[in-house]
Amino acid sequence: MNQPKGMVGIRHVALFVKELEVAVDFYTQVMGMRIEWQPDADNVYLTNDGDVYALHRVDYTPSADQRLDHIGFVLDSLEAVDDWYDYFVKQGVRITEKPKTHRDGARGFYCLDAVGHLLELIYHPPIAKTLQR
């Protein structure tokens, strides 16, 4: 079976952090990113108008082995999300969360790669706009 179309690339990474405010300050003040969305006090989504860098607060110090929450592969349309989901199901990929649409218009699902890393395949409207330039 051929892979679906619509894969843009890795434009999204999410990390676990204990000191969320310190991390946000670094990425906004030093790196020049801006807050795109902060749904609550424990989650911040930063952008540079092309990528999404998510920081998720944890109440423990993440180990050196695992600070990564997930890797996001960006898709170019809502339809591509469902196409990739269907393809992964047929390939026997372990799905951890079925596709859902978020209130910001993003749509995605989560799965595990062959060695256990959490992946998100996501259509994210702000990133999609940058692809049309």
N, C-alpha and C positions, 0 to 999 in steps of 0.2 A: 504494500500500500504506500502511495506517495505521501510525503509530508504536506500538510496544508500550507497555503501561502500566508503572508502577512507578518512574518517574524521580522521585527525591526532590529533587535539586538538587546544587549543588556544595558538598560538605561535606568535601572532601579536596583538599589541595594538597601537592605534594612539591617540595623545593628541593635543589639541589646546594650543599654548603658545604665549605669547606676546613677551617675550625676548628670541628669538630663539637661538641666539649665546650663551647666558648664559646657557641655557638648554643643548645645544650641548657640551659646555665645561664641564659641570658637568658629563654628561653621558660618554663622552670620557675620560676625565682626571681622574675623581674620580671613576667612575663605570667600566672603562676599556673596554667600547664598542668601536666599530670603525664605521666610516661612510661607509655604503655599497653603497649608491646612494644618490646624491643630484641633482635632476632634475632642480632645480632653487633656487633662494635665499630665498624662503619662505618655502621650504619643505626639510627635511632631514630624511633619513631612516638609522637607526643605527642597528647594529647587534652584537651579541656575538657568531656568527657562529652557531646559532641554533634558534634564535628568531629574529623578526623584530620589532623594536620600532620606530614608525614614529612620527615626531614632525612637526606640521603645524602651521606656523606663522599666527596670527590674529592681527588685529590692535586695538583690544579692550582688556581689562582685562577680561579673562574668569571668569564667576561666579563660586562660590564654588560648585554650583549645576551641572555645565556642563563644564568640561574641557575635557571630553572624546569626541573625534571625532567619532571613531568606534572601534569595537572589531573584530579582524580578526581570523576566524577559518581556519586553514590550511588544505588543501587537498593534497593527495599524487600523483595526476596526473592531466593532462589537461582534460582528459575524465571525471574525478570526478566532475569538475566544472560544466560541462553541465548536468551531471546526477543529481547533487544537485539542479541546477537551474530548471530543468524540474520537479523534485519532489516538490520543493517549489511552483512552479506555480500551480501544481495540488492540493496542500494543501491550496491554497488561500493565501499564504504569500505575503505581499506587497513588490514587487520588486521596488527598486528605481533606479537601473542601471543594464541593461542587461550585460551578460558576454562579456568581451572584453580582448584581448591579448595586453599586454603592450610591449614596445620596449625591456625591459629587460628579456622577456620570461615568465613573470608572466601572469596568466590569472585568472580573478575573476569577481564577481558580488556583488552588494550591495542589501540589503533588510532590512526591519524593523522587529524586534521581536514583540511579542504580546503586549508589553507595550511601543513600540516606540524607542527602542535603535537601532542605525544603526549597522548592521553587514556586514562584508565582508567575503565571502567564496572565498578562493584564493589558487591557486597552485603557489608556489614560488620556483623556481629552487634551490637557495642556501639552503633553508630549506629542500627541498626534498633530496638533497645530504647527509645531516646529518642523514636522516632516513635510508639510505642504508649502513651506517657504521656497 
